[in-house]
Amino acid sequence: MNNAPILVTGAHRSGTTWVGKMLAANPQTAYLSEPLNVLHRPGVFHAPVKFWYLHIHAQNEAEYLPAFRNLLSYQYDLPAEIKSLRSRKDLLRMGRDWFTFVKGKTYNQTPLLKDPFALFSIPWFIQKLNCRVIVTVRHPAGFASSLKRLNWSFDFQNLLNQPSLMQILSATDRAEMLAASPNDVIGQAALLWKLIYRFAHAARSLFPSIQLVRHEDLSLNPLVEYENLYRSLNLEFTAQVKDTILNSSASENPTRLAKNKTHSVKLDSKAAMNNWKQLLTAEETNRIRQMTEGVSQLFYAAEDWK
């Protein structure tokens, strides 16, 4: 069995949780959620994260490498977590995470990192941590409609304040981020999608082992697509795994998640795939298409916008 860590990344609201949870349906893997989330738990990852979509590279890795090595060897920082407890919810989360670490270490499970915010650090995860990388891709209109429904804005200062990342992005990117309106969720989503997936495509050209999986393909044919993914990762596609996937994507599930259940993975996957057509106006869809021009065609054809 290949025990190299698996990293599932991609834009937030692009299906990383669904993919991560479905891969974690096999007991060979241990699901480790979002160490690079600014609000991560210190017991899981004992290093500060200042920015959403942090860029880790050779020059700043000393700040994060020890914490990642502890994480991937299932060393839970119990004292740090205890000091951070503020509520019963925190206590219950600590118990869940501690159990995950103990089980992962006891059974030598493959670490499965689900973290959209690792996207711009993909090369580092491959070169330094030997990760096998899966990037989820969601239609730009689907991504933008999800952020619109939740009214989730994005502050581009998270990217602009990272000099190493700005060396990778262009002067045009910088100008567009500086010009982005704080109240324009659609414009923010389109720009962020373009930056993320242009980077992901370029990373795959340098590291062909990166797997790009479209959320729409998984939604249309979940059993077939997940079985292919399992096979590529040398994970056993068991009857229990099949049942978990079918249960998560069945037509009896809701077509749209409640706003207080944004991380649920139970949806009518086929019906939910086209929610953006009802959530966006024609003008918004055209704007997203224009703003992602040049990158969206790498993943989606013209008919995918209809």
N, C-alpha and C positions, 0 to 999 in steps of 0.2 A: 504493500500500500504506500502511495506517495503521501508523506505526512507534511509536505511543504505547506505553509499557510495559504489560505485562500482570501483574497480581498475582493469584496463586491462593492463597487463604487459607481459613480455617475451623478448627475444632478440630483439634488433632493427633490422629492415628489416625482421620481422617475422609475419607481418600482424596486429600488434597492432593498427595501424591507421585505417585500414579497419574495424576491429571489433569495435573499439571505435566509428567510424562514423556511422556504421550500428546500433549500440545500441542507439546512439544519434538521430536516425531518429524518435524516439518516443519523443513527447514533455514532457514526464514525466522526462526526463534526461537532464542534462546540461553538455556539453562536455568541459572538462578542460584539456588542453594539456601540458604534460611534465613539471611539476613544478621542477622536479629533473634534467632537462636538464641544463648543465653548463651554457648555454646561455639563460636561462629563463628570462622572463620579470619581473621586480621588482614589477609592479602593481599586477601581478597575485600571485607571491610568494615572499614575502619580507624576504628572508634569503639567504646567500651565499651558493653556491654548488661548492665545489672544485674539485670533482672527478666525472667522468662518472661511473655509477653503484655504487652510494653511498650506504654505509651500515649504516642504522639508527638503533639504539638499545637503550636500557635503559640508557646506560652511556653517550650517546651524544644527546639524544632526546631534551634536553633543547634548543639546537640550532635551532631545526626545528619544534617542536610541536606548538609553538604559531603561526608560519606562516601557518602551515597546518590547524589549527583551524580557522584562519581567512579565508583561502581559502574555506574550507568546509562550512562556514557560509556566503559565498559570500561577504566578506568585501574586496573590491578592494582598493588598496593603490594608489589612484590617484596622490597625491603629489610626491611619489617616481617615479611613471611612467613618470610624466611630466618632472622631473629632468633628466631622462635618454633619453629623445627623441633626436634623431640625424638626422632623415630623415622623409620624407613624409610617407614612409612605416611604420615607427615606429608609426606615428600619426594615420594612418589608423588601425593598429593593436590595438592600445590603444582603439579606438572607438569600435572595434569588441569585445575586451575582456570586456570592461566596460559594454557593452550591455548584454553580456552573464551573467555577475554577477548580473546585475539589474533584468534581466528576471528570473534567477535562484532563487533569493531571493523573488521576487514578486509572483511567481507561485509555490514556495516550491518544486522546481525540485530536483530530486535525483542527487547528485554530481557524475559525471562519470569521473574518473581520467584515462587518457590514458598516461601511462608512462613506457616505457621499462626499464628506468634506476632505477625504483623502485624494480627491480627483487630481489636483495639480501636483501631487507628490507621487504619482504612479511610478515614474522612473526610479525614485528612491526606494519605494517598497519592493520593486523587482530586484534592483541591484544590491541593496543592503540587507533586505529581509527575505529574499528568495521567494517572494509571493507569486502565486498564480493569480492573475487579475481578470476579473469579469467586469465589464462596463455596461451598465444598463442605459439604453437610449429610449427616450420617449418623444413622440412627435412634439415639435415645438409649440403647436397650438394646444395640445393636451397638457403640456407642462405649464404654459401660461394660464390656461383656464383653471388649473388646480390652484395656482397662486392667487388668481383673481377671486375664486370662490372663498378661499380662506383669508383673503386680504393680507397676504404675507408679502411684505416689501423686502427689498434687499439693499443694504447699505454698501455701495461699492468702495467705501473707504477700507473695507476689509481686504480688498485687493490692492487698492492704491497705496496703502500703507505698508506693503511688502515689497521692498526694493528688488529683491531677487525675482519675484514674480513679474514685476514691471519690466525687467530686462528681457523676459520671454515674450510678453505681450507687446503690441505695437504702439506707436505714438497715436495712431488713429483710435485704438482701443482706449487709451488713456483719455483722449478728448471726449469720446462718447461716454465714458464712465463719469467724467467730471460734469458733463452736460445733463446727465440723467436726473429727472425730477424725482424727489423723494415720494411724491404722491402718485407716480405713474407706474403702477404695478405691471401693466402689460408691457410697457417699454423696458422696464427693468428685466422682466422675465425673458423677453426676446434677446436682449443684449447678453444676459448671463448665459442663456442657452448657447448662443453663438460662440462665446469665449470658451465655454466648457467643452463643447463637442468638436470644435476646431482643434483644441489641445489634445483631446482623446484620440482623434483621428491621426494627428501627427505622432503621438506616442506609439500608436499601433504600428506605424510605418517603421519606427525604430525598434520596437519590440513586438514582432509578429505573433508571439504567444498570447498576447492580450486578446481576450474574446469580447467582441461587441455583440450584445443581445438586445434586440428591439422588444420593448414592452408589448407592442402590438402583436408580434409573432407569438410571444408567450401567451397572450390573452386569447388569441384565436385557436391555438392548438397546444394547450398547456401540457398535456401528457407527452406528446411527441417532442416538443421543444425542451422540456425539462429532462426527459430521458436522454436526449442528445447531450445536454449540459452535464448530466451525471456521468455519462460515458466519457466525456472529454476530461473530467476531473478524476476518473477512476474511482468513483463512488458507486456503491451498490444501489440499484434502483429497485427497492423492495416493494412488496404489496402494501406495506404501511406507508411508504413514501407516496405511492400512487393514490392511496386513499386521502392522504393529507392534501395533495395537489387538487384532487377532484373536489374535496370539501371546501377548499379556498376559492375555487373558481366556478362553482356550480351556478346554474341559472336560478336556483332558489334564493341565492344571496342577493342583497340589495345592489342596485345599480350605481348608487352613490353613497359615500360614507357620511355619517353625521360629522359635524365639525369638531365634536369632542372625541372622535375616534379616528383621528387622522392617520394612525399607524396600524389600524386593523388591516388584516390581509384577506378578509372574507368579502369578496365581491363577485357579482356576475361579470366575469372578466370580459366576455364578448360584448355585452351591452354597455359596460362602463367605458370601453375603449373609445367610444364615439361621443362621450358626454360633452366634449369641447364644442361640438356642433350646436348644442343647445345653450351652452354657457357663454359663448362668445358671439359678438355681433359680426356681421360680414366685414365691417370696417376694421374691427380688431383683428380678425383672421388675416385680412389682406396686409395689415400693418406688420403683423408677426412674420408673415411670409417674406415681405420685403426686407425686414430687418435681419432675417436669418439667411438671406440670399447668399449663395456661395458655400454655405456649410450644410444647410438642410438637404441640398441635393445629394450630398454624400451618403445620406441615410434614407431619404424619402423621395419618391417619384411624384410627378405632378398630380397623378390621380389620388395620391394619399391626402391631398388637401380638399378633396370634394366631399 
